[in-house]
Amino acid sequence: MIYTKLPNTAIEVSKICLGTMTWGNQNTQEDAFEQMDYALEQGVNFFDTAELYPVPATPETYADTERIIGNWFKKTGNREKVVLASKIAGGGDYTKHIRKGKFGKGNIIEAVEGSLKRLQTDYLDLYQLHWPDRGVNAFGVRDYPFKTATKEAENHLEILETLNDFVKEGTIKAIGLSNETPWGTMKYLEVAKAHNLARPVTIQNSYSMIHRGYEYGMSEVSIREDIGLLAYSPLAQGVLSGKYLDGNSPEGSRGNLFPRFIARYMGDGSLEAVKRYEAIAKKNGITLTQLSLAFINQLPFVTSNIIGATKMSQLKENIGSIHINLSEETLNEIEAVHAAIPNPAP
């Protein structure tokens, strides 16, 4: 395994991070325990979860993923071996079963305390804002939704002061953002600096070979401001495994069970790009999955690559990508496809 540090901290994390959003829905607790056991054996010490999980979010399954992880900690005693990240859910109709109102002191305290209890721990290594409490171009929205975006932005100072209190007492070791924009990220960094508060050290945004929008502005922010990307959906919800090509929809797959989650990755441009990337993978004697993940692993602004799996075979393949080094020739071939079909999936 390759290790790095969460920027501006002494917290060492594996370059591969274990994502957990299927646990409690597509995966049972037994499945999750097996995944965590295997990942830890392979040197993966970084687990990412959220109060929202599992996805799709429902009132009936709310926070079950955190409960599963907490049960594993209780059974194995492995809490100190894991760098644990969780998130507070943003507002909106999708999360009205969780709480009312925007990010604020009361809601943040409630969310942190709830996660700690479910995870059966007294601290979180990284705590993140799951998405902004304002309209942004995320979750399949390609352009800024200026007609519908709220004019109000988050109360950045109140949010950072509340999180800083947890940092001072040791309940949270570091804080991060998720699904953020360059403006939002810089605003949080500006307010943190002005008021001498804990600053965000990571940002968890989607990134894959068919969705490289992060490079439009956020990659420069990451490099110049030292805020590392935790890349999620590196396989574009499984589309970059190639399993949905030629009209296929494997039984039990995410695209088969929840087609709306992969819809934004299934346009004609995306599928053509996937075919071309698959040809590059075959030429190099590796799978498309391995190519897709290895590409992200080597990017200079990536702190960790968040992989997820419903099957152990997928998990093993995903983690194994850390051992693949792509040649300059292969990287150039990937860039040629990107130049011909740039960012086909929002």
N, C-alpha and C positions, 0 to 999 in steps of 0.2 A: 504494500500500500504506500501511497505517497501522502505526505502530511504537509499542511500549511498552517498558518495561524489566522484566526479572525483578526482583521486589521486593527491595529492600535490596542491589541490585547496580548496576553500571554497564553490564550486558549488555543491549544493545538487541535486541529480537526483533520479528518481524512478528506482527501480530494473527492472521494465518493461519499455522498450523504444518503442515508436510508430514508426514503419517503414512506409515508404511512397512511395515506388518505383512503386506501381501500379496506383497511382493517375495521371490521364491524359491519361490512356490507358485502363486498365480494370475497373477503377473507374472514375466516373464523379466528377466534382467539388462538386456537391451536396452530393455525397457519402462521399467525403473526409471531408467536413464540418461536417457531422454527426459523422464520426469517431473521429475527433478531439474534438468535443463537448463531446462525450461520454468518451473518454480517459481521458480528463481533469477532468470530473466529478468523475472518478474512482481513481483519484490521480496520473495519469500518467502525469508527467510534462516534460518528456524528449522526444523530437521529432527528428528523424534523416532523413535527406534528402541529395540530391546531385544535382549538376548542370546537371549530366548525366540523371537523372530521368525524365520521366518514362522509365522503362525497358520493352521490348527491346528498345534500344536507336535508334532514327531516327532523321534526320534533321527536320522533320515536328513537332515533339513533344519535341524537345530539351528544357529542363529546365521548362517544363510546370508544373511539380510538385512544384517547388519553387514558381512559379506564383500563384498556387492555395493556397499554405500556406500563401503567402503574402496577397492575397485577404481575407483570413480568419482573419488574424491579423487586416486588415483594417476594416472589418465588426464588429468584436467582441471586439477589443481593448485588446486582451489577450496576447500581446507580452511579457509583464513582468511576466506572469504566466508560461512561457514555457522556458525550457533550450533547445536551438536550435542548432543543429549540421548540418553542410553541408560539402561538399567535392569538391575538384578540380579533374577533370577527368585526368587520366593518358593518355599517348600517345598510338598510334597504329591505325590500320585501323578502329577499332570499333568506334573511336572518331575523325576521320579525319574531320567530319563535325563541330567539336567544335573549334579546333585550331590546328595549326601546331607547332611542336617542343616539347621539353621536359619541365619538371618543370624548371623554371627559373624566375628571378625577374619580367620580363615583363608579362609573362603568368600568374603568381600568382596574380599580381596586377589586371590584367584584370579579372581573375576568381572571386576574392573576390569582386571587385566592381560590377560585374554583378550579383552575388548572393545577395548582399545587396539590390540592386535596385529591383530585382524580389521579394525578400522576404519582401520588404517594411519595412526594419529595418536599424538601423545604427550600429548594432553590431551583431556578431555571438558568441555564448557561446563556441562552439567547432568547429574548422576547421581542416579538415583531408585531407591527400593525399590519393586519392581513391585506387590507386595501384601503385607499383613501376614502374619507367621508365627503367626497365631492365628485362631480362627474369628471372622469378621465378616459382616455382612449386605452382601455384594457379589456380583457375577456372578449376578444373578437371584434372590438371596435377599432378600426384602423386609424381614423382621423379624430382630432379633438372635437368632442360633441358640444360646440360652443352654443348651440341653440337650446340645449337642454341642461347643460352643466350648471350646477348651483353657483351663484355668485359668491357664496360664502366658502371660505377655505377653513381648514381645521384651526382650532385654537392651539397653535403649535407650542406656545409657551406653557399652557396648562398641561398639555400632554407630556411634554418633556420634563416639567417639574415633578409630575406624578411618578413617571418612570424613574427619574433621578432619585427620588426618595427610596424606591425599592433597591436601586443600585447601591445607595449609601448604606443600607442595612444588610446588603449581601443577598437579598432574595432574588435579585436578577443580576447576573454578571455583566451582561452586555445587551444593547438594544439594537433592533434592526427595523427596516422598512420592507414593504412588499407591494408589488404591483404599482410602484411609484413612477413618477415622471422626473425629468431633470429639474423642472421648477420646484416640485415638491421636495425632492431630495435636497437641493441647495437651500431651500427655506428652512428645513429642519437643521441643517448644518449651521446656517447663519444664526438661528435663534440659540442653538446650543452653545455656540462660541460666544455670543453676546452676553449670555447669562451664566456662563461657566457651568454648564450642565453636561451630563453624559451625552455623547454624540452617537448617532447611528453608526454602526461599523459594517453593516451588511445591508444588501437589498436583494430580496427574493423576487425576481421577475422571470417570466417565461423566456426561454431561449432555445432555439433548435436550428438545424440547417435550413428549414423552410420558414423560420420566423426569427430573423436576425435584426429586428427593429431596435433592439437594445443598442445597436451600434450607431444609431442615428444621433444620439446625444448622451445616453447614459454611460456608454463605455468610457468616454472621456471623463465624465464625472467620477466614475469608479477609479480610474488611474490617477487623475490629478488630485482628487480629494481622499484617496485611500479608503474607499468604501466598496467592499468586495461583492461581486455578484454570486448569489446562490441560485444557480440556474434550475428552474423547474420546467417540467414537460419537455425534457431534452429529446424525447422520442415523439413529440407532438401527439401525445395521448395514444401512442402505439402506431401511428401512421408511418413513422420512420423505421418501423421494423419490417415494413413491406407487406404485412399480412392483410391489408385492405386493398391491395392492388387487384386489378382485373375484376372488380366488383365483389370480391370476397368479403365476407363478414363472419368470421369464425364464431361458432357457438360459445357463449360464455365470455366473449371478449367485451371490452368496454364499449367499443363501437356498436356491438350487437345489442348490449343491454341498455346503453344510454347514448343513443346516436347523436343527441344534441351536443354532447361534449366533444365530439370529434368533427362536427360539421364544418367548423371554421378551418380545419386542416385538410378538407376533402375536395377543394376546388380543382378544376382541370389543371391549373398551373402547378398546384401542389403535387398532384399525382404524377404529372410529367417530370417534375423535379425529383420526386422519389424514385422513379424508374431510372433516371440518369445517375442518381447517387448509388442505386443498387448495382448498376453496371460497374461503377468505380470500385465498390466493395468486392464484387466477384473477381475483378481483375487483380485485386490485392490478396485474394484468398481469405477474406474475412467476411463476416456477416454485415448486413446493412446496419443492424443495431450497434455492432462494435464500431463501425465507421462513424456513425452519428455521435456516439458518446465520446469516442477518442478525440474527435474534432473539438468538442467542448472542453475536454480535460486539459488541452494544451493552450487554451486562450489566456492571455496575460491578465485579464480583468476578472477571471473566474476564481473565486475562493473555493467553492465546492459545487459538485454536480449532483443534483438530487434525482436519484433513480427510484423507481417503484416497480413492483411486480406483483402479480397475483399467483404466479407459479414459481416453484423453486428453480426450475430450469431457466426461467427468465432472469431471476435474481442472480444466478451464477454467471450468466452471460453478461449481465449489466456490470456487475462488480469486476469481472474479468477484463473489462475494457481498459482498466487502469494500466494494464501491462502492454497495451498496444501503442506503438509510436508510429505516427504517420509520417511518411517521407515528404520532402519538399515537393516532389513531383505529384504525390497524391493530394497534398494541400492545394497545389495549383489547379489540379483537375476539379476539386471542389469549388474553388473560386470561379472557375470558368462556368460551371453550372449556375452559381449564384449570380454571375454577371448576366447570363442569358435569361434567368427566371428569378429576379430578386424578390425575396420576401413574399412569396405567394400566399402565405397564411398569416392573417393579422394576429 
